[in-house]
Amino acid sequence: MSKGYEFQVISSTIPTPNATDIEKEIERLGFNSQAKSYKSAGNFEVTKL
């Protein structure tokens, strides 16, 4: 996953997405298991849409 990659995560937790929801979205986008290890919301800039 390249730096600056943007994607949307549907999550019921506010203000930051649940790590499980992030991991599911990373997997859905086809990234490998190494990318899924970055599932913590702290690794991303979170913007509420």
mmCIF file of the N, C-alpha and C atoms, coordinates in Angstrom:
data_MODEL
# 
_entry.id   MODEL 
# 
loop_
_atom_site.group_PDB 
_atom_site.id 
_atom_site.type_symbol 
_atom_site.label_atom_id 
_atom_site.label_alt_id 
_atom_site.label_comp_id 
_atom_site.label_asym_id 
_atom_site.label_entity_id 
_atom_site.label_seq_id 
_atom_site.pdbx_PDB_ins_code 
_atom_site.Cartn_x 
_atom_site.Cartn_y 
_atom_site.Cartn_z 
_atom_site.occupancy 
_atom_site.B_iso_or_equiv 
_atom_site.pdbx_formal_charge 
_atom_site.auth_seq_id 
_atom_site.auth_comp_id 
_atom_site.auth_asym_id 
_atom_site.auth_atom_id 
_atom_site.pdbx_PDB_model_num 
ATOM 1   N N  . MET A 1 1  ? 0.850   -1.162 0.000  1.00 0.00 ? 1  MET A N  1 
ATOM 2   C CA . MET A 1 1  ? 0.000   0.000  0.000  1.00 0.00 ? 1  MET A CA 1 
ATOM 3   C C  . MET A 1 1  ? 0.899   1.229  0.000  1.00 0.00 ? 1  MET A C  1 
ATOM 4   N N  . SER A 1 2  ? 0.761   2.035  -1.015 1.00 0.00 ? 2  SER A N  1 
ATOM 5   C CA . SER A 1 2  ? 1.617   3.218  -1.124 1.00 0.00 ? 2  SER A CA 1 
ATOM 6   C C  . SER A 1 2  ? 1.177   4.329  -0.174 1.00 0.00 ? 2  SER A C  1 
ATOM 7   N N  . LYS A 1 3  ? 2.137   5.148  0.220  1.00 0.00 ? 3  LYS A N  1 
ATOM 8   C CA . LYS A 1 3  ? 1.829   6.273  1.102  1.00 0.00 ? 3  LYS A CA 1 
ATOM 9   C C  . LYS A 1 3  ? 0.871   7.213  0.379  1.00 0.00 ? 3  LYS A C  1 
ATOM 10  N N  . GLY A 1 4  ? -0.113  7.708  1.090  1.00 0.00 ? 4  GLY A N  1 
ATOM 11  C CA . GLY A 1 4  ? -1.075  8.621  0.497  1.00 0.00 ? 4  GLY A CA 1 
ATOM 12  C C  . GLY A 1 4  ? -2.264  7.927  -0.149 1.00 0.00 ? 4  GLY A C  1 
ATOM 13  N N  . TYR A 1 5  ? -2.332  6.596  -0.055 1.00 0.00 ? 5  TYR A N  1 
ATOM 14  C CA . TYR A 1 5  ? -3.451  5.845  -0.636 1.00 0.00 ? 5  TYR A CA 1 
ATOM 15  C C  . TYR A 1 5  ? -4.715  6.178  0.133  1.00 0.00 ? 5  TYR A C  1 
ATOM 16  N N  . GLU A 1 6  ? -5.789  6.476  -0.576 1.00 0.00 ? 6  GLU A N  1 
ATOM 17  C CA . GLU A 1 6  ? -7.062  6.832  0.049  1.00 0.00 ? 6  GLU A CA 1 
ATOM 18  C C  . GLU A 1 6  ? -8.092  5.752  -0.188 1.00 0.00 ? 6  GLU A C  1 
ATOM 19  N N  . PHE A 1 7  ? -8.857  5.417  0.856  1.00 0.00 ? 7  PHE A N  1 
ATOM 20  C CA . PHE A 1 7  ? -9.969  4.490  0.697  1.00 0.00 ? 7  PHE A CA 1 
ATOM 21  C C  . PHE A 1 7  ? -11.000 4.760  1.781  1.00 0.00 ? 7  PHE A C  1 
ATOM 22  N N  . GLN A 1 8  ? -12.222 4.348  1.525  1.00 0.00 ? 8  GLN A N  1 
ATOM 23  C CA . GLN A 1 8  ? -13.312 4.560  2.475  1.00 0.00 ? 8  GLN A CA 1 
ATOM 24  C C  . GLN A 1 8  ? -13.564 3.283  3.252  1.00 0.00 ? 8  GLN A C  1 
ATOM 25  N N  . VAL A 1 9  ? -13.854 3.443  4.533  1.00 0.00 ? 9  VAL A N  1 
ATOM 26  C CA . VAL A 1 9  ? -14.177 2.310  5.400  1.00 0.00 ? 9  VAL A CA 1 
ATOM 27  C C  . VAL A 1 9  ? -15.540 2.573  6.023  1.00 0.00 ? 9  VAL A C  1 
ATOM 28  N N  . ILE A 1 10 ? -16.440 1.635  5.832  1.00 0.00 ? 10 ILE A N  1 
ATOM 29  C CA . ILE A 1 10 ? -17.750 1.725  6.474  1.00 0.00 ? 10 ILE A CA 1 
ATOM 30  C C  . ILE A 1 10 ? -17.609 1.112  7.859  1.00 0.00 ? 10 ILE A C  1 
ATOM 31  N N  . SER A 1 11 ? -17.896 1.901  8.888  1.00 0.00 ? 11 SER A N  1 
ATOM 32  C CA . SER A 1 11 ? -17.730 1.437  10.259 1.00 0.00 ? 11 SER A CA 1 
ATOM 33  C C  . SER A 1 11 ? -18.770 2.084  11.159 1.00 0.00 ? 11 SER A C  1 
ATOM 34  N N  . SER A 1 12 ? -19.234 1.317  12.126 1.00 0.00 ? 12 SER A N  1 
ATOM 35  C CA . SER A 1 12 ? -20.221 1.851  13.063 1.00 0.00 ? 12 SER A CA 1 
ATOM 36  C C  . SER A 1 12 ? -19.571 2.592  14.224 1.00 0.00 ? 12 SER A C  1 
ATOM 37  N N  . THR A 1 13 ? -18.248 2.534  14.321 1.00 0.00 ? 13 THR A N  1 
ATOM 38  C CA . THR A 1 13 ? -17.567 3.213  15.424 1.00 0.00 ? 13 THR A CA 1 
ATOM 39  C C  . THR A 1 13 ? -17.152 4.621  15.002 1.00 0.00 ? 13 THR A C  1 
ATOM 40  N N  . ILE A 1 14 ? -17.405 5.554  15.904 1.00 0.00 ? 14 ILE A N  1 
ATOM 41  C CA . ILE A 1 14 ? -17.121 6.960  15.620 1.00 0.00 ? 14 ILE A CA 1 
ATOM 42  C C  . ILE A 1 14 ? -16.257 7.481  16.765 1.00 0.00 ? 14 ILE A C  1 
ATOM 43  N N  . PRO A 1 15 ? -15.246 8.279  16.570 1.00 0.00 ? 15 PRO A N  1 
ATOM 44  C CA . PRO A 1 15 ? -14.858 8.978  15.350 1.00 0.00 ? 15 PRO A CA 1 
ATOM 45  C C  . PRO A 1 15 ? -13.877 8.214  14.481 1.00 0.00 ? 15 PRO A C  1 
ATOM 46  N N  . THR A 1 16 ? -13.321 7.095  14.990 1.00 0.00 ? 16 THR A N  1 
ATOM 47  C CA . THR A 1 16 ? -12.355 6.348  14.174 1.00 0.00 ? 16 THR A CA 1 
ATOM 48  C C  . THR A 1 16 ? -12.900 4.960  13.864 1.00 0.00 ? 16 THR A C  1 
ATOM 49  N N  . PRO A 1 17 ? -12.614 4.457  12.677 1.00 0.00 ? 17 PRO A N  1 
ATOM 50  C CA . PRO A 1 17 ? -13.095 3.126  12.309 1.00 0.00 ? 17 PRO A CA 1 
ATOM 51  C C  . PRO A 1 17 ? -12.475 2.030  13.175 1.00 0.00 ? 17 PRO A C  1 
ATOM 52  N N  . ASN A 1 18 ? -13.227 0.992  13.381 1.00 0.00 ? 18 ASN A N  1 
ATOM 53  C CA . ASN A 1 18 ? -12.766 -0.185 14.100 1.00 0.00 ? 18 ASN A CA 1 
ATOM 54  C C  . ASN A 1 18 ? -11.654 -0.856 13.293 1.00 0.00 ? 18 ASN A C  1 
ATOM 55  N N  . ALA A 1 19 ? -10.623 -1.383 13.967 1.00 0.00 ? 19 ALA A N  1 
ATOM 56  C CA . ALA A 1 19 ? -9.499  -2.027 13.275 1.00 0.00 ? 19 ALA A CA 1 
ATOM 57  C C  . ALA A 1 19 ? -9.961  -3.195 12.409 1.00 0.00 ? 19 ALA A C  1 
ATOM 58  N N  . THR A 1 20 ? -10.974 -3.926 12.866 1.00 0.00 ? 20 THR A N  1 
ATOM 59  C CA . THR A 1 20 ? -11.496 -5.046 12.075 1.00 0.00 ? 20 THR A CA 1 
ATOM 60  C C  . THR A 1 20 ? -12.118 -4.549 10.784 1.00 0.00 ? 20 THR A C  1 
ATOM 61  N N  . ASP A 1 21 ? -12.835 -3.438 10.837 1.00 0.00 ? 21 ASP A N  1 
ATOM 62  C CA . ASP A 1 21 ? -13.448 -2.865 9.636  1.00 0.00 ? 21 ASP A CA 1 
ATOM 63  C C  . ASP A 1 21 ? -12.375 -2.404 8.646  1.00 0.00 ? 21 ASP A C  1 
ATOM 64  N N  . ILE A 1 22 ? -11.291 -1.823 9.173  1.00 0.00 ? 22 ILE A N  1 
ATOM 65  C CA . ILE A 1 22 ? -10.182 -1.385 8.317  1.00 0.00 ? 22 ILE A CA 1 
ATOM 66  C C  . ILE A 1 22 ? -9.541  -2.595 7.649  1.00 0.00 ? 22 ILE A C  1 
ATOM 67  N N  . GLU A 1 23 ? -9.290  -3.647 8.437  1.00 0.00 ? 23 GLU A N  1 
ATOM 68  C CA . GLU A 1 23 ? -8.665  -4.859 7.891  1.00 0.00 ? 23 GLU A CA 1 
ATOM 69  C C  . GLU A 1 23 ? -9.522  -5.471 6.781  1.00 0.00 ? 23 GLU A C  1 
ATOM 70  N N  . LYS A 1 24 ? -10.833 -5.519 6.980  1.00 0.00 ? 24 LYS A N  1 
ATOM 71  C CA . LYS A 1 24 ? -11.738 -6.071 5.965  1.00 0.00 ? 24 LYS A CA 1 
ATOM 72  C C  . LYS A 1 24 ? -11.671 -5.258 4.676  1.00 0.00 ? 24 LYS A C  1 
ATOM 73  N N  . GLU A 1 25 ? -11.600 -3.947 4.794  1.00 0.00 ? 25 GLU A N  1 
ATOM 74  C CA . GLU A 1 25 ? -11.543 -3.090 3.607  1.00 0.00 ? 25 GLU A CA 1 
ATOM 75  C C  . GLU A 1 25 ? -10.210 -3.251 2.876  1.00 0.00 ? 25 GLU A C  1 
ATOM 76  N N  . ILE A 1 26 ? -9.110  -3.337 3.630  1.00 0.00 ? 26 ILE A N  1 
ATOM 77  C CA . ILE A 1 26 ? -7.798  -3.553 3.017  1.00 0.00 ? 26 ILE A CA 1 
ATOM 78  C C  . ILE A 1 26 ? -7.803  -4.870 2.247  1.00 0.00 ? 26 ILE A C  1 
ATOM 79  N N  . GLU A 1 27 ? -8.385  -5.908 2.846  1.00 0.00 ? 27 GLU A N  1 
ATOM 80  C CA . GLU A 1 27 ? -8.472  -7.218 2.186  1.00 0.00 ? 27 GLU A CA 1 
ATOM 81  C C  . GLU A 1 27 ? -9.355  -7.141 0.942  1.00 0.00 ? 27 GLU A C  1 
ATOM 82  N N  . ARG A 1 28 ? -10.482 -6.442 1.045  1.00 0.00 ? 28 ARG A N  1 
ATOM 83  C CA . ARG A 1 28 ? -11.401 -6.305 -0.089 1.00 0.00 ? 28 ARG A CA 1 
ATOM 84  C C  . ARG A 1 28 ? -10.722 -5.622 -1.276 1.00 0.00 ? 28 ARG A C  1 
ATOM 85  N N  . LEU A 1 29 ? -9.824  -4.696 -0.974 1.00 0.00 ? 29 LEU A N  1 
ATOM 86  C CA . LEU A 1 29 ? -9.109  -3.981 -2.032 1.00 0.00 ? 29 LEU A CA 1 
ATOM 87  C C  . LEU A 1 29 ? -7.984  -4.806 -2.652 1.00 0.00 ? 29 LEU A C  1 
ATOM 88  N N  . GLY A 1 30 ? -7.710  -5.999 -2.083 1.00 0.00 ? 30 GLY A N  1 
ATOM 89  C CA . GLY A 1 30 ? -6.742  -6.902 -2.673 1.00 0.00 ? 30 GLY A CA 1 
ATOM 90  C C  . GLY A 1 30 ? -5.312  -6.764 -2.179 1.00 0.00 ? 30 GLY A C  1 
ATOM 91  N N  . PHE A 1 31 ? -5.110  -6.045 -1.086 1.00 0.00 ? 31 PHE A N  1 
ATOM 92  C CA . PHE A 1 31 ? -3.760  -5.908 -0.546 1.00 0.00 ? 31 PHE A CA 1 
ATOM 93  C C  . PHE A 1 31 ? -3.364  -7.164 0.222  1.00 0.00 ? 31 PHE A C  1 
ATOM 94  N N  . ASN A 1 32 ? -2.061  -7.393 0.355  1.00 0.00 ? 32 ASN A N  1 
ATOM 95  C CA . ASN A 1 32 ? -1.558  -8.611 0.994  1.00 0.00 ? 32 ASN A CA 1 
ATOM 96  C C  . ASN A 1 32 ? -1.627  -8.537 2.518  1.00 0.00 ? 32 ASN A C  1 
ATOM 97  N N  . SER A 1 33 ? -1.195  -9.620 3.157  1.00 0.00 ? 33 SER A N  1 
ATOM 98  C CA . SER A 1 33 ? -1.275  -9.707 4.611  1.00 0.00 ? 33 SER A CA 1 
ATOM 99  C C  . SER A 1 33 ? -0.399  -8.669 5.309  1.00 0.00 ? 33 SER A C  1 
ATOM 100 N N  . GLN A 1 34 ? 0.697   -8.258 4.675  1.00 0.00 ? 34 GLN A N  1 
ATOM 101 C CA . GLN A 1 34 ? 1.535   -7.215 5.282  1.00 0.00 ? 34 GLN A CA 1 
ATOM 102 C C  . GLN A 1 34 ? 0.743   -5.912 5.393  1.00 0.00 ? 34 GLN A C  1 
ATOM 103 N N  . ALA A 1 35 ? -0.011  -5.563 4.361  1.00 0.00 ? 35 ALA A N  1 
ATOM 104 C CA . ALA A 1 35 ? -0.822  -4.344 4.397  1.00 0.00 ? 35 ALA A CA 1 
ATOM 105 C C  . ALA A 1 35 ? -1.902  -4.446 5.469  1.00 0.00 ? 35 ALA A C  1 
ATOM 106 N N  . LYS A 1 36 ? -2.456  -5.639 5.662  1.00 0.00 ? 36 LYS A N  1 
ATOM 107 C CA . LYS A 1 36 ? -3.492  -5.813 6.686  1.00 0.00 ? 36 LYS A CA 1 
ATOM 108 C C  . LYS A 1 36 ? -2.941  -5.592 8.088  1.00 0.00 ? 36 LYS A C  1 
ATOM 109 N N  . SER A 1 37 ? -1.633  -5.725 8.270  1.00 0.00 ? 37 SER A N  1 
ATOM 110 C CA . SER A 1 37 ? -1.045  -5.510 9.593  1.00 0.00 ? 37 SER A CA 1 
ATOM 111 C C  . SER A 1 37 ? -1.106  -4.040 9.999  1.00 0.00 ? 37 SER A C  1 
ATOM 112 N N  . TYR A 1 38 ? -1.393  -3.147 9.052  1.00 0.00 ? 38 TYR A N  1 
ATOM 113 C CA . TYR A 1 38 ? -1.507  -1.714 9.349  1.00 0.00 ? 38 TYR A CA 1 
ATOM 114 C C  . TYR A 1 38 ? -2.939  -1.309 9.672  1.00 0.00 ? 38 TYR A C  1 
ATOM 115 N N  . LYS A 1 39 ? -3.745  -2.261 10.173 1.00 0.00 ? 39 LYS A N  1 
ATOM 116 C CA . LYS A 1 39 ? -5.175  -2.034 10.367 1.00 0.00 ? 39 LYS A CA 1 
ATOM 117 C C  . LYS A 1 39 ? -5.513  -1.031 11.473 1.00 0.00 ? 39 LYS A C  1 
ATOM 118 N N  . SER A 1 40 ? -4.571  -0.655 12.313 1.00 0.00 ? 40 SER A N  1 
ATOM 119 C CA . SER A 1 40 ? -4.847  0.311  13.370 1.00 0.00 ? 40 SER A CA 1 
ATOM 120 C C  . SER A 1 40 ? -5.207  1.669  12.774 1.00 0.00 ? 40 SER A C  1 
ATOM 121 N N  . ALA A 1 41 ? -6.263  2.274  13.294 1.00 0.00 ? 41 ALA A N  1 
ATOM 122 C CA . ALA A 1 41 ? -6.699  3.585  12.800 1.00 0.00 ? 41 ALA A CA 1 
ATOM 123 C C  . ALA A 1 41 ? -5.598  4.624  12.970 1.00 0.00 ? 41 ALA A C  1 
ATOM 124 N N  . GLY A 1 42 ? -4.665  4.410  13.886 1.00 0.00 ? 42 GLY A N  1 
ATOM 125 C CA . GLY A 1 42 ? -3.554  5.333  14.116 1.00 0.00 ? 42 GLY A CA 1 
ATOM 126 C C  . GLY A 1 42 ? -2.604  5.417  12.932 1.00 0.00 ? 42 GLY A C  1 
ATOM 127 N N  . ASN A 1 43 ? -2.688  4.467  12.015 1.00 0.00 ? 43 ASN A N  1 
ATOM 128 C CA . ASN A 1 43 ? -1.819  4.471  10.847 1.00 0.00 ? 43 ASN A CA 1 
ATOM 129 C C  . ASN A 1 43 ? -2.404  5.266  9.686  1.00 0.00 ? 43 ASN A C  1 
ATOM 130 N N  . PHE A 1 44 ? -3.592  5.818  9.876  1.00 0.00 ? 44 PHE A N  1 
ATOM 131 C CA . PHE A 1 44 ? -4.292  6.493  8.785  1.00 0.00 ? 44 PHE A CA 1 
ATOM 132 C C  . PHE A 1 44 ? -4.783  7.865  9.235  1.00 0.00 ? 44 PHE A C  1 
ATOM 133 N N  . GLU A 1 45 ? -4.935  8.748  8.271  1.00 0.00 ? 45 GLU A N  1 
ATOM 134 C CA . GLU A 1 45 ? -5.601  10.014 8.523  1.00 0.00 ? 45 GLU A CA 1 
ATOM 135 C C  . GLU A 1 45 ? -7.091  9.759  8.305  1.00 0.00 ? 45 GLU A C  1 
ATOM 136 N N  . VAL A 1 46 ? -7.869  9.949  9.356  1.00 0.00 ? 46 VAL A N  1 
ATOM 137 C CA . VAL A 1 46 ? -9.298  9.632  9.301  1.00 0.00 ? 46 VAL A CA 1 
ATOM 138 C C  . VAL A 1 46 ? -10.090 10.900 9.038  1.00 0.00 ? 46 VAL A C  1 
ATOM 139 N N  . THR A 1 47 ? -10.915 10.867 7.998  1.00 0.00 ? 47 THR A N  1 
ATOM 140 C CA . THR A 1 47 ? -11.796 11.982 7.676  1.00 0.00 ? 47 THR A CA 1 
ATOM 141 C C  . THR A 1 47 ? -13.214 11.469 7.615  1.00 0.00 ? 47 THR A C  1 
ATOM 142 N N  . LYS A 1 48 ? -14.104 12.063 8.381  1.00 0.00 ? 48 LYS A N  1 
ATOM 143 C CA . LYS A 1 48 ? -15.498 11.642 8.368  1.00 0.00 ? 48 LYS A CA 1 
ATOM 144 C C  . LYS A 1 48 ? -16.189 12.256 7.151  1.00 0.00 ? 48 LYS A C  1 
ATOM 145 N N  . LEU A 1 49 ? -16.878 11.419 6.389  1.00 0.00 ? 49 LEU A N  1 
ATOM 146 C CA . LEU A 1 49 ? -17.597 11.910 5.214  1.00 0.00 ? 49 LEU A CA 1 
ATOM 147 C C  . LEU A 1 49 ? -19.065 12.052 5.483  1.00 0.00 ? 49 LEU A C  1 
# 
